[in-house]
Amino acid sequence: MNQRAGFIFLLVAANAAMWFVFVRKQSVAKSRPPQVVIVTNRAAAHAPAVTVIRTNAFNWTQLESEDYRTYINRLRSIGCPEQTIRDIVIADLEKLMAARVHEIEGPRERPKFWKPERKELVRTVDTLEKMSQKQEVDFQKREIIRDLLGVDLAAERSRAQGETDFYEERLDFLSPEQRSRVRIIMERANRAEVALREKSWLENDELTAGERKELREIQYTKEQQVASLLSPAELDQYNLWFSPSAYRTRDSFFAMEPSEEDFLAIYKLQRSFDEQWADVQPAELTPAEFQKYEQAQKDYEAGIREYLGEDRYAEYQRSRDADFQQLQAAASQFGLSLGVASEVYGYKKVLEEERTRVREMPGLTADQRQRVLSALAEEAEGSVVEVMGPKAYRFYLRTGAGKWISGK
């Protein structure tokens, strides 16, 4: 532990001002006076006595312990601030476990300025495996910190950098230890899912039936592990944030401002539909099953329409349109009013109606029909650019949306 003590001393020395304030407060707050030992040197009979006064001055070696729990308790016993304890222990643990990460990474050739680094850009099965192993080490560190200090290491890192932590905000209805346990379960599952998908992309064009089954098993295991840690009320709150049904419901309100009641009503319908059909591949259904699937979709839409009413249901349908969502994103990106997206989306509906009319118009040759359609597309593009501005329009096209303008 001597290296640890030296490391801790440097860490605290770097924060000397804070530590001085802490020690100053402690000295004022202590009602018990310091212990004083007076030692008088009378080695020589006629020499003047030399008196040395020793107090209970602090020394870092007093805190040394091979056991982290004892180490933390000793820090607390001298009144060390909890945040300082966290900083000390986390920094020490990061240093101790860095060797494991280095071992996983393995030896590598030092970069040379004249050599291209193509290998660094390639994601192979080997690099994915190394990433997975390093993430596992990080999960182990987080579990140690949670066990010792009752906090999540990832959240502490975000806090130290002045950043808002995604999970801390959404899981604030749980205790710190519960939050840490739940988020590690979630992040392990997310890591397993990403690894499976990336490996599949390297080997196949799309997920196989076996891989889709494996993904479902990952999700099921995650749900069971989370449920085992939470009460029914806590699980309900968790699902409102993190269930697939909740994400689908929020996405469906992309361009609307729902109330809490709106969300809960649509979420209930979405969850009911998902419980039976979420993992279904329509192409794999028998004709009878596909008929049931289609009827379930109609019932789901009818329930939404009944709750929202005709006008809001039309707004809701528009909100789910990918083109409208990209228009909203472009408007937000360039500080345009929300009405811009609605106006441009209105052009889309008019253009589609005009194209249908031209295609059904009798007496036109193929060349004439194409010239009219091209003129409609050119006129629509001019109108959209005028409303959005050239920069926002180019951004909108770069997102892959806007194909309705050219008709391609």
Secondary structure, DSSP 8 states (H G I E B T S, - for coil): -HHHHHHHHHHHHHTHHHHHHHHHHHHHH--S---EEEEEE--SSSS--EEEEEE----GGGG--SSHHHHHHHHHHTT--HHHHHHHHHHHHHHHHHHHHHHHH-------TTS--GGGG---HHHHHHHHHHHHHHHHHHHHHHHHHSS-HHHHHHHHTT---HHHHHTTTS-HHHHHHHHHHHHHHHHHHHHHHHHHHHH-SS--HHHHHHHHHHHHHHHHHHHHHS-HHHHHHHHHHHSHHHHHHHHHTTTS---HHHHHHHHHHHHHHHHHHTT--GGGS-HHHHHHHHHHHHHHHHHHHHHHHHHHHHHHHHHH-HHHHHHHHHHHHTT--HHHHHHHHHHHHHHHHHHHHHHH-TT--HHHHHHHHHHHHHHHHHHHHHHH-HHHHHHHHHTT--HHHHT-
